[in-house]
Amino acid sequence: MALVARILMGVTSALMVAYMVLIFSLVIIGDYDEIWDLADFPPQDFAPAVLGIVLGLFFAVVFVGGILITFWQSHLLLKLGRDHLFRALAHRLRLCGGGLAMMWLGLYAFMNVVPLAMSMGRVAPELMEIQWAPFEIETVFLVLAVVMMALSETLTRAAEIEDENNQFL
């Protein structure tokens, strides 16, 4: 099962990085139709606002960085040995939680802030279908991040108790 998880993480990571390279390439060559489509706008005759493109690329990198951090820490969790298990688990879970929080932040900003920045007075209001919803499916990433951080704190306390017990033995 660990092998299947690693394969899925590797394939997903490769696809996300390839998609990022595609987006960067489209921006560099000036083909903005796909960029407008990402923001749920119909194709426009003009380029999106530069601030929107910069923010979009930044938050896309934050999202992909969060995925890569989460997957790498998950891979390391699967490799853990038996020594210092509590402390290592706590550390890896804390970093996984941080990666999931990055994923949530990147995706949330990409879906809600970037379309506004891209259109900035350029798209007719009737074409703008931006819907702001604070709790959508990507909120699961944030909830899991908080749970992993809480588990990390519990495991850190367990490691401290284990260290105290080992001193008495």
N, C-alpha and C positions, 0 to 999 in steps of 0.2 A: 504494500500500500504506500509505503514511503517513496518507492520508485515512481509510482503513478503520480503522486503529489509533486515530486521533483520535475517530472516530465511536463506536467500541466503548468507548473510555475515557469519553467524555461520557455515553453511555447508561448505562453501569454506574455512574458517579458519581451521576447523577440518580436511578437506582433505589435506590442505597444511602442517599442522603440522604432520599429519600421514605420508605423503610422506617424510618429513624431517626425521622422526624417521626411516623410511624404509631405506633411504640413509645412515644414521648414522649406522644402523644395518649392512648393506652390507659392509661398510668400516670396521667395527669392526670384522666381521667374515671372511673378506678377499675375498668376492665374488665380483670381479671387473667387470664382464661382463656388468652389468647394468650401472656401472659408465662409462665405455667406451662408452656405447650406449648413455648416456646423453651427451657426448662430440661429438657425431656423428662419432665415430670411430668403425670399426669392432672389435669384441672381440680379445684381444691380449693374448699371453702366459705369460705375465709378468704384474706386478702391475704398475699402473701409478706412476709418480713421486710424492714423498711425498708433495712437494710444491704445486703441482696441486691439490692434495686431500685437503690439508689444505685450500688453496684459494677457492676451490669449496665449501667446507663446510661453510667457512666464508661468502662468497657472497650469498650462499643459505640462511643462517641465516639472512643476511641483507635484502634480498628480502622478506622472510616470516615476519620479523620484520616490514618492511614497510607495508605489507598487514595488519598485525594485528593493527598497529597504525592507518592506514587509516580507517579500518573498525570500530575500537573503537571510533574514533572521529566522524565518520559518525553516529554511534549509538547515541552518545551524542548530535549531531546536531538534530537528530530526537526527542530528549527528551526536547529540550530547551523550557523554559517557556516564559513569556512575559516580565519579568524584565531584564533590561540591555541587551536587545537583540543584539544591535550592537556590544557591546564589547565581548559578549559571542560568537557570530557568527564569529567575527574577529579571536578570539583565536582558535576556533575549525577549522576554515578554514586554518589558518596558520599551525596547526599541521597536518591536512589532506594533505596539500601541502608538508610538510616535509616527511610524510609517502610515498606519491607518488614519491617524489624524491629518497627516499631510495629504493623503488621498482625498479625504472629505473636504478639506480646505480648497485643494486644487480643483476638484470637480464642482464643488458648490460655487466657487467664484467664476469658474469657466462657464457654468450654465446660467448664472444670474447677473454677474457684473460685466463680463466681457461683451455680451450682445449690446448692452447699453453703451459701452465705450466704443464699440465698433460703429454704431449707428450715429452717434453724437450729432444730431441735426441734419443728417444726410438722408435718412430713410423717411419716407412719408409716414406719418403717424398711423394711417390705416393699414400699412404693411407690417407694422410692429406688433408682434403677438407675444410680447415678453410677459411671462407670468411668473410672479415671484411667490414662491411657496417655501416657507422656512423648513418644513419637515417633509422631505420627499424620500425616496428609497435610498439615496446616498447617505442619509442620516444613520443608516445601519453602520457605516464605517466609523462614525464618531462614537456611537454607542459601544461598538466592539473595542475601540481604542480606550475608552474609559474603563471598560471591564478588564482589559489587559493590564492597564496601569494599576488598577486596584488589586488584581491578582499578583502583580509584581511586588507591590508593597507587602502583601501577605506572605509571599515567599521570602522576601528579604527578612521579615521578622522571624520566619521559620529558620532561616539560615543563622540568624543571631542566636536563637534558642539552641540550635544544634551545636554551635560553637561553644556556648556555655556548658552544655552537657558533655561535650568532648573534653573540656578542661577538668571536669570532675572525675572523669574516667581515666 
